[in-house]
């Protein structure tokens, strides 16, 4: 009986490795080493709680997260951005993105942007780069962009829109909004 279980395990493991290589996963040992290295970087950065769980699920699902992404993360980062550049910009952004926030008035839209900007919640993924501060809330799919201390925009990215835009530029498609965020927004 033990021999049968052992043989079944070996066959199943061999099949999984073969299937993974067939899917283009490349060298399994490299993927495991990369995942361990990334986990070490996340631990060193102090990523924990809901955000750590979310990132672990992304890693497990095959999203290729580079260590430089982890280095750009700003945990529990708050910004004092309270306003858009001017009322016209504010009104235009609400007109464009307000429908993504059902039941929100223009004032509610601004208030939500301010809440995300000032939040130190562990579930908000914050990236700082040369283009500004990007705060992404995975649970609600909200992305706040702060530029030069002012609210740039608040919206809910659409994977379909993102992939259509990248398709028109003959670039590869993304499997999730998070993958786009990691590879396109945070990489800059």
Residue pairs with C-beta under 8 A, 6 or more apart in sequence:
17 28
20 28
21 28
25 31
25 62
35 59
37 67
38 59
38 65
38 67
38 70
39 59
41 67
41 70
41 71
42 52
42 55
42 70
45 70
45 71
45 73
45 75
46 75
47 55
47 70
47 73
47 75
48 122
49 122
49 123
50 122
50 123
50 139
51 122
51 123
51 124
51 125
54 123
54 125
54 138
54 178
55 65
58 65
58 176
58 178
58 179
58 182
59 65
61 175
61 176
62 175
63 175
63 176
63 178
63 179
63 182
64 183
65 182
66 182
66 187
68 187
69 127
69 182
69 186
69 187
72 127
72 128
72 129
72 186
73 125
73 126
73 127
74 126
74 127
74 128
74 133
75 122
75 126
76 120
76 121
76 122
77 120
77 126
77 128
77 133
77 135
78 117
78 118
78 119
78 120
79 117
79 118
79 133
79 135
79 146
79 149
80 117
80 118
80 149
81 113
81 114
81 117
81 133
81 146
81 149
81 150
81 151
82 114
82 117
82 151
83 90
83 110
83 150
83 151
84 90
84 93
84 110
84 150
84 151
84 152
85 150
90 106
90 110
90 151
91 106
93 109
93 153
93 154
93 155
94 106
94 109
94 110
96 155
97 109
97 153
97 154
97 155
97 156
98 104
98 106
98 109
100 155
100 156
101 108
101 109
101 112
101 156
104 112
109 154
110 151
112 142
112 154
113 144
113 151
113 154
114 151
116 124
116 135
116 137
116 142
116 144
116 154
117 135
117 144
117 146
117 151
119 135
123 137
123 138
123 139
124 135
124 136
124 137
125 135
125 136
125 137
125 138
125 181
126 133
126 134
126 135
126 136
127 133
127 134
127 136
127 181
127 185
127 186
128 134
129 186
129 188
130 188
131 147
131 188
132 145
132 146
132 147
132 148
132 152
133 145
133 146
134 143
134 144
134 145
134 146
134 181
134 185
134 186
135 143
135 144
135 145
135 146
136 142
136 143
136 144
136 178
136 181
137 143
138 178
140 156
141 156
141 157
141 177
142 154
142 155
142 156
143 153
143 154
143 155
143 156
143 157
143 181
143 185
144 151
144 153
144 154
145 151
145 152
145 153
145 154
146 152
157 177
157 180
157 181
158 177
159 174
159 176
159 177
159 180
162 174
162 177
162 180
162 184
163 173
163 174
166 172
166 173
166 174
167 173
174 180
174 183
174 184
